[in-house]
Amino acid sequence: MPNKEVVAMILAGGQGSRLKDLTKNNAKPAVEFGAKYRIIDFTLSNCSNSSIDIVGVLTQYQPFKLHSHIGIGTPWDLDRVHGGVSLLPPHTNDVGGNWYNGTADAIYQNINFVDYFNPDYLLVLSGDHIYKMNYQDMIKYHKEKKADATIAVISVPIEEASRFGIMNTTEDNKIYQFDEKPKKPKSTLASMGIYVFNWNKLKSILKEDHKDPTSSHDFGKNIIPTMLNKGLNLYAYPFSGYWKDVGTIESYWEANMDLLKEECQTGSLDCNLNLYDDSWKIYSSQLAYPAQHIGENAVVKSSMIVEGCVILGEVINSVLSYGVYVGNNSKIINSVVLSDVTIEDNCVIENAIICSKAKIKSRSIIKNINGIAVVGEGKVIDGSFPVNE
């Protein structure tokens, strides 16, 4: 049996229903982001950059595109003969099988996979967050604190704290109370969904939790409170960099717009999510598109445009994925356009997300005066859409 100090498990099976059309035919971690990435690229790249080379990806909802994207893990140097990345959908065994029924249950159903590598520590990650983190620093902190579990936390505005699992800690960051989405939060330290566990302790608690018919089998609702009730040592690991849970249309759009800030194009220390940092690259699979073409009368300002795009109109403060066509006299403003979208001549698109393979017919206007307009995958729009949703 091989022995690895750390195994990482990425939770990537959730539906992400708040992203609506973006996840109708696609798992949330596989949603395109930042012109040339998918959301899970950030977590996989963090693993690779942190020299963690045993990674299980737990999939369930609409997994085809996610499986196809990850493949054998080559872009992240995780295509190993021993270890590397493993896709872990629900499966059967000699007593039957079930869908994953909660985050903790997903890990429970893969105890044999983790045990195969006989690790000291299990790193549990979410596959749907945008951030850059060296997990080795967190594991070192976990060891120094002699913790049974360590949870990464980030300070959030008090008015937003009720959206998160909130840690209440002592001055040395020892967690004495955990509140899952409290109505009246006592602190602003929000869980980032990043955990380090002593594997043998966690395994024992997962087995107990599996037998509890009243449990939701969820780390936040059940496992962490159980560990606190048992008097185990839990510590918060403060994180101060960029982190975004892109779980809503608004937060997904905002995270894309964050990439366009001028300080993030110049390597300034003021940029919290620098994609141009050679010391911590974000890797992704490469697609075979030709070079982008910018037409003679085109105008492009403060935007990200990648291979395969043809721009004949105006693109202002927007993010365009592979193979987007923008026709003559069309204007794209403050918008995110996913791959293989066609926008014909004389269109206006503002504050919008256009999902892949959509077709916007000539003279259409896409604008939502009350928020972000979303055009679903493959839809054909001919006219105004929507203006007062």
C-alpha positions as CSV (number, residue, x, y, z in Angstrom):
1,M,0.0,0.0,0.0
2,P,1.5,3.4,-0.9
3,N,1.8,6.0,1.8
4,K,1.1,9.6,1.1
5,E,1.1,12.3,3.8
6,V,-1.8,14.2,2.2
7,V,-4.7,13.2,0.0
8,A,-7.0,15.9,-1.4
9,M,-10.7,15.4,-2.1
10,I,-12.5,18.0,-4.2
11,L,-16.3,18.3,-3.7
12,A,-17.6,18.9,-7.2
13,G,-21.0,17.1,-7.4
14,G,-23.4,19.9,-6.4
15,Q,-26.0,21.3,-8.8
16,G,-25.3,25.0,-8.2
17,S,-29.0,25.8,-8.8
18,R,-28.5,29.5,-8.0
19,L,-26.5,29.8,-11.2
20,K,-29.7,29.0,-13.2
21,D,-29.0,28.7,-16.9
22,L,-25.2,28.4,-16.3
23,T,-25.6,25.0,-14.7
24,K,-28.7,23.7,-16.5
25,N,-26.6,21.3,-18.5
26,N,-23.3,21.5,-16.7
27,A,-21.8,21.0,-13.3
28,K,-20.9,24.2,-11.5
29,P,-17.2,23.5,-11.3
30,A,-17.2,23.1,-15.1
31,V,-18.7,26.5,-15.8
32,E,-16.4,28.6,-18.0
33,F,-14.7,31.5,-16.2
34,G,-12.2,34.3,-17.0
35,A,-12.3,33.7,-20.8
36,K,-10.1,30.6,-20.9
37,Y,-10.7,28.7,-17.6
38,R,-13.3,26.6,-15.9
39,I,-14.1,27.2,-12.2
40,I,-12.4,24.0,-11.0
41,D,-9.1,25.0,-12.7
42,F,-8.4,27.2,-9.6
43,T,-8.7,24.4,-7.1
44,L,-6.8,21.9,-9.3
45,S,-4.0,24.4,-9.9
46,N,-3.8,25.2,-6.2
47,C,-3.2,21.4,-5.6
48,S,-0.6,21.2,-8.3
49,N,1.2,24.4,-7.2
50,S,1.1,23.1,-3.6
51,S,2.8,19.8,-4.7
52,I,-0.3,17.7,-3.7
53,D,-0.4,14.9,-6.2
54,I,-3.2,12.6,-5.0
55,V,-6.5,14.3,-5.8
56,G,-10.0,12.7,-5.9
57,V,-12.7,14.7,-7.6
58,L,-16.2,13.8,-6.3
59,T,-18.7,14.3,-9.1
60,Q,-22.4,13.6,-9.4
61,Y,-24.6,16.3,-11.1
62,Q,-24.3,16.6,-14.9
63,P,-20.7,15.3,-14.8
64,F,-20.0,14.8,-18.6
65,K,-18.3,18.2,-19.3
66,L,-16.5,18.1,-16.0
67,H,-15.1,14.6,-16.7
68,S,-14.2,15.6,-20.2
69,H,-12.4,18.7,-19.0
70,I,-10.3,17.0,-16.3
71,G,-9.5,13.9,-18.4
72,I,-6.4,12.3,-16.9
73,G,-5.2,15.5,-15.4
74,T,-2.5,16.4,-17.8
75,P,-2.8,20.3,-17.7
76,W,-2.3,20.2,-13.9
77,D,0.6,17.6,-14.0
78,L,-1.7,15.1,-12.3
79,D,-1.5,12.4,-15.0
80,R,0.5,10.0,-12.7
81,V,0.9,6.3,-12.9
82,H,0.5,6.1,-9.1
83,G,-2.0,8.6,-7.9
84,G,-2.6,11.8,-9.8
85,V,-6.3,12.8,-10.3
86,S,-9.1,10.3,-10.0
87,L,-12.8,11.0,-10.9
88,L,-15.0,9.6,-8.2
89,P,-18.7,9.4,-9.2
90,P,-21.2,7.5,-7.1
91,H,-20.7,3.7,-7.4
92,T,-22.0,0.4,-6.2
93,N,-20.4,-2.2,-4.0
94,D,-21.4,-5.7,-2.6
95,V,-24.3,-4.2,-0.6
96,G,-25.6,-1.9,-3.3
97,G,-25.0,1.8,-3.9
98,N,-26.5,5.2,-3.5
99,W,-26.1,8.8,-4.8
100,Y,-24.0,11.0,-2.6
101,N,-26.3,12.3,0.1
102,G,-24.3,15.3,1.5
103,T,-20.7,16.4,1.5
104,A,-19.7,14.1,4.3
105,D,-21.5,11.2,2.8
106,A,-19.5,11.7,-0.4
107,I,-16.2,11.3,1.5
108,Y,-17.7,8.4,3.5
109,Q,-18.5,6.5,0.3
110,N,-14.9,6.9,-0.8
111,I,-13.1,5.8,2.4
112,N,-11.5,2.9,0.6
113,F,-10.0,5.3,-2.0
114,V,-8.5,7.5,0.7
115,D,-7.3,4.5,2.8
116,Y,-5.5,3.1,-0.3
117,F,-3.0,5.9,0.1
118,N,-2.9,5.6,3.9
119,P,-2.6,9.4,4.5
120,D,-2.0,11.2,7.7
121,Y,-4.1,14.2,6.6
122,L,-7.1,14.6,4.4
123,L,-7.6,18.0,2.6
124,V,-11.2,18.6,1.7
125,L,-11.8,21.3,-0.9
126,S,-14.7,22.9,-2.8
127,G,-14.5,22.8,-6.6
128,D,-16.5,26.0,-7.1
129,H,-14.5,28.8,-5.6
130,I,-12.1,31.3,-7.2
131,Y,-8.9,31.8,-5.2
132,K,-5.2,31.1,-5.0
133,M,-3.8,29.3,-1.9
134,N,-0.8,27.4,-0.9
135,Y,-2.3,24.4,0.9
136,Q,1.1,23.4,2.3
137,D,1.1,26.5,4.4
138,M,-2.3,25.5,5.8
139,I,-1.1,22.0,6.5
140,K,2.0,23.3,8.3
141,Y,-0.2,25.5,10.4
142,H,-2.4,22.5,11.2
143,K,0.6,20.5,12.4
144,E,1.9,23.4,14.5
145,K,-1.4,23.8,16.3
146,K,-1.6,20.0,16.8
147,A,-5.1,20.3,15.5
148,D,-7.6,17.5,14.8
149,A,-9.2,19.7,12.1
150,T,-8.3,23.1,10.7
151,I,-10.8,25.3,8.7
152,A,-9.7,28.1,6.4
153,V,-11.6,31.3,7.2
154,I,-11.9,34.8,5.7
155,S,-13.3,37.9,7.2
156,V,-16.5,39.0,5.5
157,P,-18.7,42.1,6.1
158,I,-21.0,41.6,9.1
159,E,-24.0,42.2,6.9
160,E,-23.0,39.2,4.7
161,A,-22.0,36.9,7.5
162,S,-25.4,35.2,7.7
163,R,-24.7,33.6,4.3
164,F,-21.8,31.6,5.6
165,G,-20.7,29.1,8.2
166,I,-19.3,31.4,10.9
167,M,-16.4,30.4,13.3
168,N,-16.3,31.8,16.8
169,T,-12.7,31.6,18.1
170,T,-10.4,32.4,21.0
171,E,-7.5,34.8,20.5
172,D,-5.2,32.0,19.3
173,N,-7.8,31.0,16.6
174,K,-9.1,27.9,18.5
175,I,-12.7,27.3,17.4
176,Y,-15.1,27.0,20.3
177,Q,-18.3,27.4,18.3
178,F,-19.5,27.0,14.7
179,D,-22.7,28.5,13.5
180,E,-24.0,27.4,10.1
181,K,-25.5,30.5,8.4
182,P,-26.6,32.2,11.7
183,K,-29.3,34.9,11.7
184,K,-27.3,36.9,14.2
185,P,-23.6,36.2,13.6
186,K,-21.2,36.7,16.5
187,S,-18.1,37.1,14.3
188,T,-17.1,37.8,10.7
189,L,-14.9,34.7,10.2
190,A,-16.5,32.8,7.4
191,S,-15.6,29.2,6.5
192,M,-14.1,29.0,3.0
193,G,-15.0,25.3,2.6
194,I,-11.4,24.3,2.9
195,Y,-10.6,21.7,5.6
196,V,-7.6,19.8,6.9
197,F,-8.4,16.7,9.0
198,N,-6.4,14.1,10.7
199,W,-7.7,11.2,8.6
200,N,-8.1,8.6,11.2
201,K,-10.1,10.9,13.5
202,L,-12.3,12.0,10.6
203,K,-12.9,8.5,9.4
204,S,-14.2,7.4,12.7
205,I,-16.6,10.3,12.9
206,L,-17.8,9.7,9.3
207,K,-18.7,6.1,10.2
208,E,-20.7,7.3,13.2
209,D,-22.4,10.0,11.2
210,H,-23.4,7.5,8.5
211,K,-25.4,5.5,11.1
212,D,-27.3,8.6,12.3
213,P,-30.7,8.7,10.4
214,T,-31.2,12.3,11.6
215,S,-28.0,13.6,10.1
216,S,-27.7,15.6,6.9
217,H,-24.2,14.1,6.4
218,D,-22.9,17.6,5.9
219,F,-19.5,19.0,7.1
220,G,-20.9,22.3,8.2
221,K,-24.1,21.1,9.8
222,N,-23.0,17.8,11.3
223,I,-19.3,16.9,11.2
224,I,-17.8,20.1,12.6
225,P,-20.4,20.4,15.4
226,T,-19.8,16.7,16.3
227,M,-16.0,17.3,16.5
228,L,-16.6,20.3,18.7
229,N,-19.0,18.4,21.0
230,K,-16.4,15.7,21.4
231,G,-13.8,18.3,22.6
232,L,-11.5,17.8,19.7
233,N,-9.0,20.6,18.7
234,L,-10.3,22.7,15.9
235,Y,-8.5,25.8,14.6
236,A,-9.3,28.5,12.2
237,Y,-6.7,29.3,9.5
238,P,-7.0,33.0,8.6
239,F,-6.7,33.8,4.9
240,S,-6.4,37.3,3.6
241,G,-6.2,36.9,-0.2
242,Y,-8.8,37.0,-2.9
243,W,-11.6,34.4,-2.5
244,K,-15.0,34.3,-4.2
245,D,-17.8,31.9,-3.9
246,V,-19.3,32.2,-7.4
247,G,-22.5,30.6,-6.4
248,T,-24.9,33.3,-7.7
249,I,-25.3,35.0,-11.0
250,E,-24.2,38.3,-9.4
251,S,-21.1,36.9,-7.7
252,Y,-20.1,35.0,-10.9
253,W,-20.4,38.2,-13.0
254,E,-18.6,40.3,-10.3
255,A,-15.7,37.8,-10.2
256,N,-15.2,38.0,-14.0
257,M,-15.3,41.8,-13.8
258,D,-12.7,41.7,-11.0
259,L,-10.2,40.2,-13.5
260,L,-10.5,43.4,-15.6
261,K,-9.2,45.8,-12.9
262,E,-6.2,47.7,-14.2
263,E,-4.0,46.7,-11.3
264,C,-4.5,43.0,-12.3
265,Q,-3.0,43.6,-15.7
266,T,0.2,45.3,-14.5
267,G,1.3,42.9,-11.8
268,S,0.6,45.5,-9.1
269,L,0.7,44.2,-5.5
270,D,-2.8,45.7,-5.1
271,C,-4.2,42.9,-7.3
272,N,-5.5,40.1,-5.2
273,L,-6.1,37.7,-8.1
274,N,-3.2,38.1,-10.5
275,L,-3.5,35.6,-13.4
276,Y,-0.2,36.8,-14.8
277,D,1.9,35.6,-11.8
278,D,4.4,33.1,-13.2
279,S,5.0,31.7,-9.7
280,W,1.4,30.5,-9.3
281,K,-0.1,29.8,-12.6
282,I,-3.7,28.7,-13.2
283,Y,-3.6,25.8,-15.6
284,S,-6.4,24.6,-17.9
285,S,-6.9,22.4,-20.9
286,Q,-5.9,24.0,-24.2
287,L,-8.5,24.1,-27.0
288,A,-7.5,24.1,-30.7
289,Y,-8.8,27.5,-31.9
290,P,-7.1,29.9,-34.3
291,A,-5.7,33.3,-33.2
292,Q,-8.3,36.0,-32.5
293,H,-9.0,38.6,-35.2
294,I,-9.6,42.3,-34.4
295,G,-11.3,44.0,-37.4
296,E,-10.2,47.3,-38.9
297,N,-13.1,49.3,-37.4
298,A,-13.3,47.3,-34.1
299,V,-12.9,49.0,-30.7
300,V,-11.7,46.9,-27.8
301,K,-11.1,48.4,-24.3
302,S,-10.3,46.9,-20.9
303,S,-11.4,43.4,-21.9
304,M,-10.2,39.7,-22.0
305,I,-10.5,38.1,-25.4
306,V,-9.0,34.7,-26.3
307,E,-8.3,32.4,-29.2
308,G,-10.9,32.0,-31.9
309,C,-12.7,35.3,-31.3
310,V,-13.6,37.6,-34.3
311,I,-14.3,41.2,-33.3
312,L,-15.7,43.6,-35.8
313,G,-17.7,45.8,-33.4
314,E,-17.0,47.2,-29.9
315,V,-16.1,45.3,-26.8
316,I,-15.8,47.4,-23.6
317,N,-15.0,46.0,-20.2
318,S,-16.0,42.5,-21.0
319,V,-14.8,38.9,-20.9
320,L,-15.0,36.8,-24.1
321,S,-14.3,33.0,-24.2
322,Y,-13.2,30.9,-27.1
323,G,-14.7,31.4,-30.6
324,V,-17.0,34.4,-30.0
325,Y,-18.1,36.4,-33.1
326,V,-19.0,40.0,-32.6
327,G,-20.5,41.6,-35.8
328,N,-20.2,45.1,-37.3
329,N,-21.6,47.9,-35.1
330,S,-22.5,45.6,-32.2
331,K,-21.5,46.8,-28.7
332,I,-20.7,44.5,-25.8
333,I,-20.4,46.3,-22.5
334,N,-19.8,45.0,-19.0
335,S,-20.6,41.5,-20.0
336,V,-19.4,37.9,-19.9
337,V,-19.7,35.9,-23.2
338,L,-19.0,32.2,-23.1
339,S,-17.6,30.1,-25.9
340,D,-18.9,29.8,-29.5
341,V,-21.5,32.6,-29.2
342,T,-22.5,34.4,-32.3
343,I,-23.5,38.1,-32.0
344,E,-24.7,39.4,-35.4
345,D,-24.5,43.0,-36.6
346,N,-26.0,46.1,-34.8
347,C,-26.7,44.4,-31.4
348,V,-26.3,45.9,-27.9
349,I,-25.4,43.7,-25.0
350,E,-24.9,45.3,-21.6
351,N,-24.5,43.9,-18.1
352,A,-25.2,40.4,-19.3
353,I,-24.0,36.8,-19.3
354,I,-24.4,35.0,-22.6
355,C,-24.0,31.2,-22.3
356,S,-22.2,29.1,-24.8
357,K,-23.4,28.5,-28.4
358,A,-26.1,31.2,-28.1
359,K,-27.0,33.1,-31.2
360,I,-27.9,36.8,-31.0
361,K,-29.7,37.9,-34.1
362,S,-29.1,41.2,-35.8
363,R,-30.4,44.4,-34.0
364,S,-31.2,42.5,-30.8
365,I,-30.8,44.3,-27.4
366,I,-29.9,42.4,-24.3
367,K,-30.1,44.4,-21.2
368,N,-31.6,44.0,-17.7
369,I,-32.1,47.3,-15.9
370,N,-32.6,45.5,-12.6
371,G,-29.5,43.3,-12.6
372,I,-27.6,40.8,-14.9
373,A,-29.4,39.5,-18.0
374,V,-28.6,35.8,-18.7
375,V,-29.1,34.1,-22.1
376,G,-29.1,30.3,-21.8
377,E,-26.9,27.8,-23.6
378,G,-27.8,27.5,-27.3
379,K,-30.7,29.9,-27.2
380,V,-31.5,32.1,-30.2
381,I,-32.5,35.7,-29.4
382,D,-34.2,37.8,-32.0
383,G,-35.2,41.2,-30.6
384,S,-35.1,42.5,-27.0
385,F,-34.2,40.2,-24.1
386,P,-35.1,40.9,-21.2
387,V,-35.2,44.6,-20.3
388,N,-37.2,44.6,-17.1
389,E,-36.7,41.1,-15.6
